[in-house]
Amino acid sequence: MRINNLALATPIFKKYYFDILFLVVALLFSYLLMQLRFSLNGEFGPGSLAALTNYSASKPFQYRVLMPWLANLLLKLGFPPFNSILGTFKVLETISVFSIILSFRYYISLFVNNKTIVSFLAFSILYILPFNFLLPRIIPVYYPYDMPSIFFFTLGLIFMYRQKWIAYYAVFVFATFNRETTSFLTFIYLFTSIRRERPNRVFLNCCAQFIIWVIIKAVLFKLFYCNPGQNGFEWFHMNSDITHLSTNISFLLYFRNYPFFFSNLGFIWIPVFFYYRLIKIEFVQRSLLVIFPFFIGMMFVGNIFEIRIFGELIPVFLMAFLLILKEIFREKSAITE
């Protein structure tokens, strides 16, 4: 009987062993990145984990409330690792990185048919993440919403491409409670839908997303009105915007800063820029145009030397890079034949 059971189990194991191996490696990396993120990066006082969890953090950090909400739900369980704020956020961080890898694997599968190749290519994101979240030593700060924002952005791209609008809008809502950069998903939708969908449909979808975004920001503004920091939508403060812009311009005036800034996205944006024409998937090609509103926006509302703020662009540019490699290998294969 035991031999027969083993005989039955062997084909099943052969069928799924690669998937099991992929999941194990993805989980190990997720745990490792979490440990490195917490050991190499510090907390920002006004936006510390404790302050976020008790909803006393400064604005705009407290506006990114999804992870603190989840942390408080898990803390109610009371058993390890959910008996401490740090342990809870470590679990959430590990799950977030793991989810990034899985979602990016699925995103690749929309354009590449071979399951084994898709799984190997999915691990390419392991190369990129350290460049934006571990290697930079300028303001090396840990924020719990960084990794979830990449995961949500990848899901948004998936559902947008597949035109699964109910799922897309559900992700959009949750993601906006995590971080306001969901507004750039709307730009991607606009760029990828022009001349592909009816103008009135594009207009209505863009308006719907903008309205949802504004309503969520208004709710957060109301909830945390009394928190420290400037009142209002944090993206619309004239004084702070001018300060960010002048700081960022000063940063770009020094050429010694360029090697560091060019390391953004693990340098892959450079070959994407030069081999843009090799991207044969129109959705992926057009989605790259989001770099223009993204960069302009960050010049006004962020510190561009904190290159972690470009994290949402990782699935956008990495997918383009992989398709360029695919096309190069295809052309070389055709030549050798």
Backbone hydrogen bonds in HBPLUS format (Angstrom, degrees):
<---DONOR---> <-ACCEPTOR-->    atom                        ^
c    i                          cat <-CA-CA->   ^        H-A-AA   ^      H-
h    n   atom  resd res      DA  || num        DHA   H-A  angle D-A-AA Bond
n    s   type  num  typ     dist DA aas  dist angle  dist       angle   num
A0005-ASN N   A0001-MET O   2.93 MM   4  6.22 154.5  2.00 148.1 155.2     1
A0006-LEU N   A0002-ARG O   2.97 MM   4  6.25 154.5  2.04 146.6 153.4     2
A0007-ALA N   A0003-ILE O   2.86 MM   4  6.13 149.9  1.96 146.0 155.1     3
A0008-LEU N   A0004-ASN O   2.91 MM   4  6.22 147.0  2.02 145.5 154.2     4
A0009-ALA N   A0005-ASN O   2.88 MM   4  6.10 149.1  1.97 143.5 152.6     5
A0010-THR N   A0006-LEU O   2.93 MM   4  6.03 147.4  2.04 147.7 154.7     6
A0013-PHE N   A0009-ALA O   2.85 MM   4  6.11 158.2  1.90 156.0 163.0     7
A0014-LYS N   A0010-THR O   2.84 MM   4  6.09 160.6  1.87 156.4 161.8     8
A0015-LYS N   A0011-PRO O   2.92 MM   4  6.08 143.0  2.06 139.5 149.5     9
A0016-TYR N   A0012-ILE O   3.04 MM   4  6.28 147.3  2.15 147.4 155.3    10
A0017-TYR N   A0013-PHE O   2.71 MM   4  5.28 124.9  2.01 152.2 160.6    11
A0020-ILE N   A0016-TYR O   2.93 MM   4  6.20 159.5  1.97 157.4 163.9    12
A0021-LEU N   A0017-TYR O   2.81 MM   4  6.01 160.0  1.85 148.2 153.8    13
A0022-PHE N   A0018-PHE O   2.86 MM   4  6.07 157.9  1.91 146.7 152.8    14
A0023-LEU N   A0019-ASP O   2.96 MM   4  6.19 162.7  1.99 149.6 153.6    15
A0024-VAL N   A0020-ILE O   2.94 MM   4  6.16 156.0  2.00 150.7 157.4    16
A0025-VAL N   A0021-LEU O   2.99 MM   4  6.19 170.8  2.00 155.9 157.8    17
A0026-ALA N   A0022-PHE O   2.90 MM   4  6.04 162.4  1.93 150.9 156.7    18
A0027-LEU N   A0023-LEU O   2.90 MM   4  6.02 153.5  1.97 142.5 149.6    19
A0028-LEU N   A0024-VAL O   2.92 MM   4  6.14 158.8  1.96 151.2 157.1    20
A0029-PHE N   A0025-VAL O   2.94 MM   4  6.16 163.9  1.96 153.0 156.9    21
A0030-SER N   A0026-ALA O   2.96 MM   4  6.09 155.9  2.02 141.9 149.2    22
A0031-TYR N   A0027-LEU O   2.97 MM   4  6.19 156.8  2.02 148.2 153.6    23
A0032-LEU N   A0028-LEU O   2.94 MM   4  6.17 158.0  1.99 147.0 153.6    24
A0033-LEU N   A0029-PHE O   2.79 MM   4  5.99 170.0  1.80 161.0 162.7    25
A0034-MET N   A0030-SER O   3.03 MM   4  6.13 154.3  2.10 140.5 147.9    26
A0035-GLN N   A0031-TYR O   3.01 MM   4  6.29 162.2  2.05 149.3 153.3    27
A0036-LEU N   A0032-LEU O   2.94 MM   4  6.22 161.4  1.98 154.5 159.8    28
A0037-ARG N   A0033-LEU O   2.80 MM   4  5.93 157.8  1.85 149.2 155.8    29
A0038-PHE N   A0034-MET O   3.05 MM   4  6.28 158.5  2.10 152.3 157.0    30
A0039-SER N   A0035-GLN O   2.97 MM   4  6.08 144.8  2.09 142.0 152.2    31
A0040-LEU N   A0036-LEU O   2.83 MM   4  5.71 158.0  1.87 151.5 155.7    32
A0041-ASN N   A0037-ARG O   3.15 MM   4  5.63 140.5  2.31 129.7 138.1    33
A0042-GLY N   A0140-PRO O   3.00 MM  98  6.45 156.4  2.05 159.3 153.1    34
A0142-TYR N   A0042-GLY O   2.79 MM 100  5.78 158.0  1.83 159.1 161.3    35
A0047-GLY N   A0044-PHE O   2.77 MM   3  5.30 140.4  1.93 119.8 132.8    36
A0048-SER N   A0045-GLY O   3.22 MM   3  4.99 152.0  2.30 117.6 111.2    37
A0058-SER N   A0046-PRO O   2.86 MM  12  5.31 159.2  1.91 143.9 150.5    38
A0052-LEU N   A0048-SER O   2.83 MM   4  6.05 162.7  1.86 155.9 161.1    39
A0053-THR N   A0049-LEU O   2.94 MM   4  6.02 153.2  2.01 143.5 150.8    40
A0054-ASN N   A0050-ALA O   3.05 MM   4  6.31 148.2  2.15 146.2 153.7    41
A0056-SER N   A0051-ALA O   2.89 MM   5  5.04 154.6  1.96 150.9 152.0    42
A0055-TYR N   A0052-LEU O   3.22 MM   3  4.93 156.8  2.28  95.8 101.5    43
A0062-GLN N   A0058-SER O   3.05 MM   4  5.97 151.2  2.13 137.4 145.6    44
A0059-LYS N   A0228-PRO O   2.85 MM 169  6.23 158.7  1.89 153.0 157.1    45
A0063-TYR N   A0060-PRO O   3.01 MM   3  5.33 137.1  2.20 106.3 118.7    46
A0064-ARG N   A0061-PHE O   3.19 MM   3  5.70 147.3  2.30 108.3 116.3    47
A0065-VAL N   A0063-TYR O   2.96 MM   2  5.32 129.3  2.22 106.0  90.9    48
A0065-VAL N   A0177-PHE O   2.94 MM 112  5.93 109.3  2.45 165.6 175.7    49
A0069-TRP N   A0065-VAL O   2.95 MM   4  6.13 156.8  2.00 156.2 163.0    50
A0066-LEU N   A0177-PHE O   3.19 MM 111  5.38 149.0  2.29 124.6 124.0    51
A0070-LEU N   A0066-LEU O   2.99 MM   4  6.33 161.8  2.03 153.1 157.6    52
A0071-ALA N   A0067-MET O   2.79 MM   4  5.97 158.7  1.83 153.0 159.8    53
A0072-ASN N   A0068-PRO O   2.99 MM   4  6.14 158.4  2.03 147.1 151.5    54
A0073-LEU N   A0069-TRP O   3.13 MM   4  6.44 150.4  2.22 145.8 153.8    55
A0074-LEU N   A0070-LEU O   2.99 MM   4  6.28 158.7  2.04 152.6 157.9    56
A0075-LEU N   A0071-ALA O   2.85 MM   4  6.04 151.3  1.93 149.3 158.0    57
A0077-LEU N   A0074-LEU O   2.96 MM   3  5.52 155.5  2.02 113.5 121.1    58
A0078-GLY N   A0075-LEU O   3.26 MM   3  5.61 132.9  2.49 106.0 115.4    59
A0082-PHE N   A0079-PHE O   2.66 MM   3  5.35 126.8  1.94 139.6 138.3    60
A0088-THR N   A0084-SER O   3.09 MM   4  6.19 154.8  2.15 143.8 150.7    61
A0089-PHE N   A0085-ILE O   3.04 MM   4  6.29 163.8  2.07 154.4 157.8    62
A0090-LYS N   A0086-LEU O   2.97 MM   4  6.18 143.8  2.10 147.1 157.8    63
A0091-VAL N   A0087-GLY O   3.17 MM   4  6.43 151.2  2.25 142.7 148.9    64
A0092-LEU N   A0088-THR O   3.07 MM   4  6.39 162.2  2.10 149.1 153.9    65
A0093-GLU N   A0089-PHE O   2.86 MM   4  5.95 150.0  1.95 140.4 148.6    66
A0094-THR N   A0090-LYS O   3.01 MM   4  6.21 162.0  2.04 146.0 150.2    67
A0095-ILE N   A0091-VAL O   2.97 MM   4  6.20 166.9  1.99 155.6 159.0    68
A0096-SER N   A0092-LEU O   2.95 MM   4  6.03 149.1  2.05 139.4 148.2    69
A0097-VAL N   A0093-GLU O   3.03 MM   4  6.32 163.2  2.06 156.2 158.6    70
A0098-PHE N   A0094-THR O   3.01 MM   4  6.16 167.1  2.02 152.3 156.4    71
A0099-SER N   A0095-ILE O   2.88 MM   4  6.00 152.0  1.95 143.7 151.5    72
A0100-ILE N   A0096-SER O   2.95 MM   4  6.24 143.9  2.09 143.4 153.4    73
A0100-ILE N   A0097-VAL O   3.11 MM   3  5.02 119.9  2.49  92.4 107.5    74
A0101-ILE N   A0097-VAL O   3.15 MM   4  6.52 159.7  2.19 154.0 157.2    75
A0102-LEU N   A0098-PHE O   3.10 MM   4  6.40 164.0  2.13 150.3 154.5    76
A0103-SER N   A0099-SER O   2.87 MM   4  5.92 166.5  1.89 149.3 153.7    77
A0104-PHE N   A0100-ILE O   2.87 MM   4  5.96 157.6  1.92 149.5 156.1    78
A0105-ARG N   A0101-ILE O   2.98 MM   4  6.11 148.2  2.08 141.5 150.3    79
A0106-TYR N   A0102-LEU O   3.08 MM   4  6.43 153.9  2.15 145.8 152.2    80
A0107-TYR N   A0103-SER O   2.90 MM   4  6.19 154.1  1.97 145.3 153.0    81
A0108-ILE N   A0104-PHE O   2.97 MM   4  6.21 158.3  2.01 149.8 154.0    82
A0109-SER N   A0105-ARG O   3.11 MM   4  6.36 152.0  2.19 142.6 150.3    83
A0110-LEU N   A0107-TYR O   3.21 MM   3  5.51 153.0  2.29 104.4 112.3    84
A0111-PHE N   A0108-ILE O   2.90 MM   3  5.65 164.1  1.92 124.5 129.6    85
A0112-VAL N   A0108-ILE O   3.00 MM   4  6.08 134.5  2.22 147.0 159.1    86
A0118-VAL N   A0114-ASN O   2.94 MM   4  6.13 158.4  1.99 152.0 158.8    87
A0119-SER N   A0115-LYS O   3.07 MM   4  6.30 155.0  2.14 145.0 150.5    88
A0120-PHE N   A0116-THR O   3.11 MM   4  6.46 160.1  2.15 151.1 155.9    89
A0121-LEU N   A0117-ILE O   2.86 MM   4  6.07 162.8  1.89 155.6 160.8    90
A0122-ALA N   A0118-VAL O   2.92 MM   4  6.09 141.8  2.07 143.5 153.8    91
A0123-PHE N   A0120-PHE O   3.19 MM   3  5.60 139.0  2.37 104.7 114.6    92
A0124-SER N   A0121-LEU O   2.90 MM   3  5.38 160.5  1.94 114.2 120.6    93
A0125-ILE N   A0122-ALA O   3.32 MM   3  6.19 167.3  2.34 119.5 122.0    94
A0126-LEU N   A0123-PHE O   2.94 MM   3  5.40 152.6  2.01 110.7 119.1    95
A0127-TYR N   A0124-SER O   3.05 MM   3  5.45 145.8  2.18 105.7 115.1    96
A0129-LEU N   A0125-ILE O   3.17 MM   4  6.32 173.5  2.17 159.1 158.1    97
A0131-PHE N   A0128-ILE O   2.92 MM   3  5.61 132.9  2.15 122.8 134.9    98
A0132-ASN N   A0129-LEU O   3.19 MM   3  5.58 132.5  2.43 108.0 119.0    99
A0133-PHE N   A0129-LEU O   2.99 MM   4  6.02 146.5  2.11 154.8 165.4   100
A0134-LEU N   A0130-PRO O   2.90 MM   4  4.66 152.2  1.97 127.2 128.6   101
A0135-LEU N   A0130-PRO O   2.86 MM   5  5.94 170.0  1.87 160.4 161.2   102
A0141-VAL N   A0139-ILE O   2.89 MM   2  5.69 119.6  2.26 115.6  98.8   103
A0146-ASP N   A0143-TYR O   3.38 MM   3  5.92 170.3  2.39 117.9 120.6   104
A0149-SER N   A0145-TYR O   3.11 MM   4  6.05 146.1  2.23 140.1 148.5   105
A0150-ILE N   A0147-MET O   3.11 MM   3  5.34 126.1  2.42 104.0 116.8   106
A0151-PHE N   A0147-MET O   3.17 MM   4  6.52 161.8  2.21 154.6 159.6   107
A0152-PHE N   A0148-PRO O   2.85 MM   4  6.08 170.2  1.86 158.8 160.5   108
A0153-PHE N   A0149-SER O   2.98 MM   4  6.00 152.4  2.05 137.8 145.9   109
A0154-THR N   A0150-ILE O   2.97 MM   4  6.16 155.3  2.03 147.7 153.6   110
A0155-LEU N   A0151-PHE O   2.99 MM   4  6.31 161.0  2.03 152.6 157.8   111
A0156-GLY N   A0152-PHE O   2.83 MM   4  6.05 155.1  1.89 147.1 154.5   112
A0157-LEU N   A0153-PHE O   3.01 MM   4  6.32 151.9  2.09 145.5 152.1   113
A0158-ILE N   A0154-THR O   3.01 MM   4  6.31 156.8  2.06 149.1 155.5   114
A0159-PHE N   A0155-LEU O   2.95 MM   4  6.22 172.9  1.96 164.5 163.1   115
A0160-MET N   A0156-GLY O   2.91 MM   4  5.90 149.3  2.01 142.8 152.2   116
A0161-TYR N   A0157-LEU O   2.94 MM   4  6.02 164.5  1.96 147.1 151.2   117
A0162-ARG N   A0158-ILE O   2.99 MM   4  6.21 159.4  2.03 150.2 156.4   118
A0163-GLN N   A0159-PHE O   2.85 MM   4  5.63 108.0  2.38 128.5 144.3   119
A0164-LYS N   A0159-PHE O   2.91 MM   5  4.99 154.3  1.98 143.8 150.2   120
A0163-GLN N   A0160-MET O   3.12 MM   3  4.85 147.1  2.24  94.3 104.3   121
A0168-TYR N   A0164-LYS O   2.90 MM   4  6.08 154.8  1.96 148.8 157.2   122
A0169-TYR N   A0165-TRP O   2.92 MM   4  5.99 169.2  1.93 148.4 150.1   123
A0170-ALA N   A0166-ILE O   3.06 MM   4  6.25 150.3  2.16 142.3 150.8   124
A0171-VAL N   A0167-ALA O   2.98 MM   4  6.22 161.8  2.01 151.8 156.1   125
A0172-PHE N   A0168-TYR O   2.82 MM   4  6.07 156.4  1.87 149.5 157.3   126
A0173-VAL N   A0169-TYR O   3.00 MM   4  6.18 154.1  2.07 144.1 148.9   127
A0174-PHE N   A0170-ALA O   3.19 MM   4  6.48 175.2  2.19 155.3 155.0   128
A0175-ALA N   A0171-VAL O   2.78 MM   4  5.82 166.1  1.80 157.7 162.6   129
A0176-THR N   A0172-PHE O   3.00 MM   4  6.03 145.2  2.12 139.8 147.8   130
A0177-PHE N   A0173-VAL O   3.30 MM   4  6.65 147.1  2.42 147.5 155.3   131
A0178-ASN N   A0175-ALA O   2.99 MM   3  4.92 134.8  2.20  92.1 105.7   132
A0179-ARG N   A0175-ALA O   2.85 MM   4  6.19 157.1  1.90 154.1 159.5   133
A0183-SER N   A0180-GLU O   3.32 MM   3  6.48 172.8  2.33 128.2 128.8   134
A0184-PHE N   A0181-THR O   3.04 MM   3  5.80 161.7  2.07 119.2 123.3   135
A0185-LEU N   A0182-THR O   2.89 MM   3  5.26 146.8  2.00 109.9 120.0   136
A0186-THR N   A0183-SER O   3.19 MM   3  5.35 128.9  2.47  96.1 108.3   137
A0188-ILE N   A0184-PHE O   3.05 MM   4  6.35 155.2  2.11 141.2 147.3   138
A0189-TYR N   A0185-LEU O   2.88 MM   4  6.19 157.8  1.93 148.5 154.7   139
A0190-LEU N   A0186-THR O   2.93 MM   4  6.19 158.8  1.97 147.1 152.8   140
A0191-PHE N   A0187-PHE O   2.87 MM   4  6.16 165.9  1.89 156.5 159.3   141
A0192-THR N   A0188-ILE O   2.90 MM   4  6.01 157.4  1.95 152.8 158.7   142
A0193-SER N   A0189-TYR O   2.98 MM   4  5.85 127.1  2.27 143.8 155.2   143
A0194-ILE N   A0190-LEU O   3.29 MM   4  6.24 140.8  2.46 149.1 153.8   144
A0196-ARG N   A0193-SER O   2.90 MM   3  5.04 157.0  1.95 123.6 127.5   145
A0197-GLU N   A0193-SER O   2.95 MM   4  5.52 147.3  2.06 168.2 157.9   146
A0201-ARG N   A0198-ARG O   2.99 MM   3  5.30 123.7  2.32 107.3 121.8   147
A0202-VAL N   A0198-ARG O   3.05 MM   4  6.39 159.9  2.09 158.4 164.6   148
A0203-PHE N   A0199-PRO O   2.92 MM   4  6.09 161.9  1.95 149.2 154.5   149
A0204-LEU N   A0200-ASN O   2.97 MM   4  6.10 159.8  2.01 142.3 147.5   150
A0205-ASN N   A0201-ARG O   3.00 MM   4  6.19 161.8  2.04 150.5 155.2   151
A0206-CYS N   A0202-VAL O   2.96 MM   4  6.13 161.9  2.00 151.2 156.5   152
A0207-CYS N   A0203-PHE O   2.93 MM   4  6.10 160.0  1.97 148.8 154.8   153
A0208-ALA N   A0204-LEU O   2.87 MM   4  6.01 156.7  1.92 145.4 152.1   154
A0209-GLN N   A0205-ASN O   3.01 MM   4  6.19 162.2  2.04 148.8 152.8   155
A0210-PHE N   A0206-CYS O   2.97 MM   4  6.14 157.6  2.02 146.7 153.4   156
A0211-ILE N   A0207-CYS O   2.86 MM   4  6.04 160.7  1.90 152.2 157.3   157
A0212-ILE N   A0208-ALA O   2.97 MM   4  6.17 164.3  1.99 149.4 153.7   158
A0213-TRP N   A0209-GLN O   2.95 MM   4  6.08 162.1  1.99 146.5 151.8   159
A0214-VAL N   A0210-PHE O   2.93 MM   4  6.16 161.9  1.96 150.9 155.4   160
A0215-ILE N   A0211-ILE O   2.89 MM   4  6.09 163.2  1.92 153.9 158.6   161
A0216-ILE N   A0212-ILE O   2.99 MM   4  6.20 165.8  2.01 154.1 157.4   162
A0217-LYS N   A0213-TRP O   2.99 MM   4  6.21 162.2  2.03 148.9 154.3   163
A0218-ALA N   A0214-VAL O   2.84 MM   4  6.03 148.6  1.94 146.6 155.8   164
A0219-VAL N   A0215-ILE O   2.89 MM   4  6.19 151.9  1.97 148.8 156.3   165
A0220-LEU N   A0216-ILE O   2.96 MM   4  6.24 161.9  2.00 152.7 157.1   166
A0221-PHE N   A0217-LYS O   2.87 MM   4  6.02 151.3  1.96 141.5 150.1   167
A0222-LYS N   A0218-ALA O   2.96 MM   4  6.17 151.5  2.04 143.0 150.1   168
A0223-LEU N   A0219-VAL O   2.88 MM   4  6.15 158.1  1.93 150.0 156.3   169
A0224-PHE N   A0220-LEU O   3.03 MM   4  6.08 159.2  2.07 150.1 154.1   170
A0227-ASN N   A0224-PHE O   3.15 MM   3  5.36 158.2  2.20 107.5 114.3   171
A0236-PHE N   A0233-PHE O   2.89 MM   3  5.69 164.9  1.91 132.6 134.0   172
A0241-ASP N   A0237-HIS O   2.86 MM   4  5.91 158.2  1.90 160.2 167.6   173
A0242-ILE N   A0238-MET O   2.99 MM   4  6.15 159.1  2.03 150.6 155.1   174
A0243-THR N   A0239-ASN O   3.02 MM   4  6.27 154.1  2.09 145.4 153.1   175
A0244-HIS N   A0240-SER O   2.88 MM   4  6.13 163.5  1.91 151.6 155.2   176
A0245-LEU N   A0241-ASP O   2.93 MM   4  6.12 163.5  1.96 148.6 153.5   177
A0246-SER N   A0242-ILE O   2.94 MM   4  6.12 166.5  1.96 151.5 154.5   178
A0247-THR N   A0243-THR O   2.97 MM   4  6.11 160.6  2.00 150.9 156.7   179
A0248-ASN N   A0244-HIS O   2.87 MM   4  6.03 161.8  1.90 154.2 159.1   180
A0249-ILE N   A0245-LEU O   2.91 MM   4  6.09 156.9  1.97 149.9 156.3   181
A0250-SER N   A0246-SER O   3.01 MM   4  6.15 157.5  2.06 143.7 149.8   182
A0251-PHE N   A0247-THR O   2.99 MM   4  6.26 150.0  2.09 143.6 152.0   183
A0252-LEU N   A0248-ASN O   3.04 MM   4  6.30 154.7  2.10 146.5 152.4   184
A0253-LEU N   A0249-ILE O   3.07 MM   4  6.28 124.3  2.40 140.7 154.9   185
A0253-LEU N   A0250-SER O   3.27 MM   3  5.18 142.5  2.42  94.8 105.3   186
A0257-ASN N   A0254-TYR O   3.02 MM   3  5.78 163.0  2.04 120.2 125.6   187
A0258-TYR N   A0255-PHE O   3.07 MM   3  5.31 155.5  2.13 107.7 115.1   188
A0261-PHE N   A0257-ASN O   2.99 MM   4  6.24 166.3  2.01 154.6 159.1   189
A0262-PHE N   A0258-TYR O   2.71 MM   4  5.75 160.0  1.75 160.0 164.7   190
A0263-SER N   A0260-PHE O   3.09 MM   3  5.28 143.2  2.23 100.5 111.4   191
A0264-ASN N   A0261-PHE O   3.12 MM   3  5.66 162.9  2.16 113.5 118.1   192
A0266-GLY N   A0263-SER O   2.86 MM   3  5.11 125.2  2.16 147.6 139.8   193
A0267-PHE N   A0264-ASN O   3.31 MM   3  5.82 150.9  2.40 112.5 118.3   194
A0268-ILE N   A0265-LEU O   3.24 MM   3  6.02 158.1  2.29 122.2 123.0   195
A0270-ILE N   A0267-PHE O   3.11 MM   3  5.91 160.0  2.15 122.2 127.1   196
A0272-VAL N   A0268-ILE O   3.21 MM   4  6.39 158.4  2.26 150.0 156.5   197
A0273-PHE N   A0269-TRP O   2.93 MM   4  6.02 146.6  2.05 137.2 145.3   198
A0274-PHE N   A0270-ILE O   3.13 MM   4  6.47 158.7  2.18 152.6 157.6   199
A0275-TYR N   A0271-PRO O   2.83 MM   4  5.78 147.3  1.93 147.7 155.7   200
A0278-LEU N   A0275-TYR O   2.97 MM   3  5.64 157.3  2.02 120.6 127.3   201
A0279-ILE N   A0276-TYR O   3.18 MM   3  5.82 168.8  2.19 119.6 122.9   202
A0285-GLN N   A0281-ILE O   2.96 MM   4  6.17 164.2  1.98 158.1 163.4   203
A0286-ARG N   A0282-GLU O   2.83 MM   4  5.94 171.4  1.84 157.0 158.9   204
A0287-SER N   A0283-PHE O   2.96 MM   4  5.99 146.2  2.08 141.3 150.9   205
A0288-LEU N   A0285-GLN O   3.33 MM   3  5.72 148.1  2.44 104.5 112.5   206
A0289-LEU N   A0286-ARG O   3.02 MM   3  5.64 158.0  2.06 116.9 123.2   207
A0290-VAL N   A0287-SER O   3.18 MM   3  5.93 168.8  2.19 118.2 121.7   208
A0291-ILE N   A0288-LEU O   3.09 MM   3  6.04 174.1  2.09 126.9 128.8   209
A0292-PHE N   A0289-LEU O   3.18 MM   3  6.05 156.6  2.24 122.8 125.9   210
A0294-PHE N   A0290-VAL O   2.96 MM   4  5.96 157.4  2.01 155.1 162.5   211
A0295-PHE N   A0291-ILE O   2.85 MM   4  5.76 165.6  1.87 141.8 146.1   212
A0296-ILE N   A0292-PHE O   3.10 MM   4  6.16 169.1  2.11 150.5 154.0   213
A0297-GLY N   A0293-PRO O   2.87 MM   4  5.83 157.1  1.93 139.9 147.1   214
A0298-MET N   A0294-PHE O   2.93 MM   4  6.15 160.9  1.97 151.3 156.3   215
A0299-MET N   A0295-PHE O   2.96 MM   4  6.16 140.3  2.13 144.9 155.5   216
A0300-PHE N   A0297-GLY O   3.08 MM   3  5.44 139.8  2.25 104.1 114.7   217
A0301-VAL N   A0297-GLY O   2.98 MM   4  6.22 151.8  2.06 150.1 159.0   218
A0302-GLY N   A0298-MET O   2.97 MM   4  4.77 149.0  2.07 126.3 129.2   219
A0306-GLU N   A0303-ASN O   2.88 MM   3  5.55 162.3  1.91 120.5 126.6   220
A0309-ILE N   A0306-GLU O   2.99 MM   3  6.16 176.1  2.00 138.5 138.7   221
A0310-PHE N   A0307-ILE O   3.16 MM   3  5.60 166.2  2.18 111.6 115.9   222
A0311-GLY N   A0308-ARG O   3.05 MM   3  5.42 152.7  2.12 122.0 121.9   223
A0313-LEU N   A0310-PHE O   3.00 MM   3  5.70 153.2  2.07 120.7 128.5   224
A0314-ILE N   A0311-GLY O   2.99 MM   3  5.51 165.4  2.02 118.4 123.3   225
A0317-PHE N   A0313-LEU O   2.96 MM   4  6.13 172.7  1.96 167.6 166.7   226
A0318-LEU N   A0314-ILE O   2.86 MM   4  5.75 160.3  1.90 156.7 163.3   227
A0319-MET N   A0315-PRO O   3.19 MM   4  5.83 155.2  2.26 128.0 134.4   228
A0320-ALA N   A0316-VAL O   3.42 MM   4  6.59 155.3  2.48 134.2 140.7   229
A0321-PHE N   A0317-PHE O   2.88 MM   4  6.11 156.1  1.94 147.8 154.5   230
A0322-LEU N   A0318-LEU O   2.94 MM   4  6.18 159.3  1.99 150.8 155.3   231
A0323-LEU N   A0319-MET O   3.08 MM   4  6.30 154.4  2.14 146.5 153.1   232
A0324-ILE N   A0320-ALA O   2.99 MM   4  6.25 145.3  2.12 145.1 154.8   233
A0325-LEU N   A0321-PHE O   3.00 MM   4  6.35 158.4  2.05 149.7 155.0   234
A0326-LYS N   A0322-LEU O   2.92 MM   4  6.16 157.4  1.97 144.8 151.5   235
A0327-GLU N   A0323-LEU O   3.02 MM   4  6.20 153.8  2.09 141.1 147.1   236
A0328-ILE N   A0324-ILE O   2.92 MM   4  6.18 156.0  1.97 151.8 158.7   237
A0329-PHE N   A0325-LEU O   2.93 MM   4  6.16 168.1  1.95 158.1 160.3   238
A0330-ARG N   A0326-LYS O   2.97 MM   4  6.12 148.1  2.08 139.8 149.3   239
A0331-GLU N   A0327-GLU O   2.96 MM   4  6.15 158.4  2.00 147.8 152.5   240
A0332-LYS N   A0328-ILE O   2.95 MM   4  6.21 161.7  1.98 150.8 156.0   241
A0333-SER N   A0329-PHE O   2.89 MM   4  5.97 152.8  1.96 142.6 150.3   242
A0334-ALA N   A0330-ARG O   2.99 MM   4  6.22 149.4  2.08 142.8 150.9   243
A0335-ILE N   A0331-GLU O   3.03 MM   4  6.32 148.1  2.14 143.9 152.4   244
A0336-THR N   A0332-LYS O   3.05 MM   4  6.31 163.1  2.08 151.6 154.8   245
A0337-GLU N   A0333-SER O   3.16 MM   4  6.28 145.0  2.28 141.3 150.0   246
